[in-house]
Amino acid sequence: MAEDIRQDKKANFSALTEHNNNGVTKISGLASNKTGASKKLVIKNFKDRPKLADNYTEDTWLKLRDAVGAIQNSTSIKYNLEELYQAVENLCSYKVSPTLYKQLRQVCEDHVQAQIHQFREYPLHCVLSFLKRMNRCWQDHCRQTIMIRSIFLFLDRTYVLQNSLLPSIWDTGLELFRNHIVSDGAVQKRTVDGILEQIERERNGETVDRSLLRSLLGMLSDLQVIGQYSFEERFLMETDRLYAAEGQRLMQERDVPEYLHHVAHRLEEENDRVISYLDQSTQKPLISNVEKQLLGEHMTAILQKGLSILLDGNRVMELALLYQLFSKVKGGLPTLLQHWRDYIKSFGGEIVGTPEKDKDMVQDLLDFKDKMDNVAQGCFNRNESFINAMKEAFEAFINNRPNKPAELIAKYVDCKLRAGNKEATEEEMERILDKIMIIFRFIHGKDVFEAFYKKDLAKRLLVGKSASVDAEKSMLSKLKHGKLSKHYMNVLNRVVCLPQYTQNQSEPSQLELTVNILTMGYWPSYTPMEVHLPPEMVKLQEVFKLFYLGKHSGRKLQWQPTLGHAVLKTEFKEGKKELQVSLFQTLVLLMFNEGEEFSVEEIKSATGIEEGELRRTLQSLACGKARVLNKSPRGKDIEDGDRFNFNNDFRHKLFRIKINQIQMKETVEEQVSTTERVFQDRQYQIDAAVVRIMKMRKTLGHNLLVSELYNQLKFPVKPGDLKKRIESLIDRDYMERDKESPNQYHYVA
């Protein structure tokens, strides 16, 4: 090749010289080159390949084998690495590659085979040093293989690459180490057993060499070791065994909060183990095994043993952890949901079903609902299923005891909205009413609540006991009762004042009379009570009666003295005061304008007040905080023969003093009466619904009629009650039975 180039150059040079000898200028010669075809530079191969010396291949292999041996024995290499690389390239160029590859593999295999004896003969009790020896052998083998591959790189990238069936030098190194060392049954078993022992030691709290474990597990992964003693299968089996025993033992020894923290700690440890030295593919089956053995096998036991403890103690941190752990286990959340629902029904059932606790029932329900809301929101990740289950559970247990919760909720509202309640600001009152409405919506018999609420609302408005008109309006708007709102909250607009009907009177009175007109049917019925009013009051009543009936013909007025109240101007030694009192208190106090001292019997005869009411009235005037009357003998109770006189020495810092009438607690008879009215109203509603359905359908079977009634009625009703109302309507000829089919009804027009 070099000769051809020199010949070309010489020919060109000769041509130029020849032109000069013929007298042709150099320029003309160049010009002729430009006009002619351009010449290409052609590089040709040797005509004959240089022959290698007879012993070149053998000598070169001996040199390479010595270098490989030096690498394997960790001694210095006699030759330059570049020289060795060039030697490999030269041998490959002369098609010695197959022989060279086989010779290299044989040398490496002989060396690896020689290593196995140190592991077979290693003492059995030296587990850790055995693992370190194995790791050192593996690391040395990897380092040696990399150096050998760097020398035989040309062979690896030409001959091996062109033969897809041949493993690369690196893969050959892995294959030899796997076949002759790791795949040896005894060696593999000792290696895997040693790794598992180290992991178990770490799980038991001991410190182990994680880098050693990481290297050995990396070796098993790189070598793809499978078979009877493969690591992952053994590791998962040991994990199952360990945590199955641990779960059984700790469920007996520890309480649930402590056990949950232990499980979370174990899962954190195993995840850290995966990050530190286990293969990433092991994470999913490993964590699944731990969760199954520590949680999945004990879900019911954990919840039965500890859920009520966590909820009773409001252990929000442990409850959040419980939800988090159960969400990882198959079937965990449905199981937790069921126990959560059962707990609410059980705990709430005790609140509602214990008559001795009726006094605190509503407040206990509100507190319980707040607590369960906080758990659902903060611990159960606002899971809609848990929130809905809570609502279903509340609705179930609160209706297990018909009517009473509705009645007590109405009483609770009355207590909060009554004047004198200093517990809450307007904002707090609004929040309380909102919470009450949440409980109220769970109740099926809302008509019972309405009956008691109407009665209490009327009393608050008429006696002036309402704490806030705004709060009353807010409650009515929440209940969405248009009729109640219209007839109760406009009570102030229905007041008729004395000047309207006394302005034309010839003898104007010194008294100021204000009258509330109540439409019967919208207001609760009150038992009339006849009392002896002063002549001035009687006269004003007659004047108002003439005035009102003159404007509204066909109406009838009935006075209710039990709801009246007055402001009396009084003079004590300390000075003038105004007393804000009930009408009964007014009648008693006015007697002391006529005399100094009176007995109980004299006061009863003069006022006509019923004995029980009179005793409560005298008790409020003589035994309460504002004692405007003196009682003799002294005492808290009013007895026959007690005498009373005006307390001229009465002192008080206020000018207008409100003396509260001692309220008689609602009697059992009144409660029964209210409940009976509700039941009577329900009968009317059932009758109306039956007639409405039959009028539209004309003919209907019994079961279909009952089904339609359940859809229309808004209160709980028993099938037996419906049957009685249907029989009643048949008796009253609103409908009739089919003559051939008794369960078929026909509407009678």
Disulfide bonds with the S-S distance in Angstrom:
none
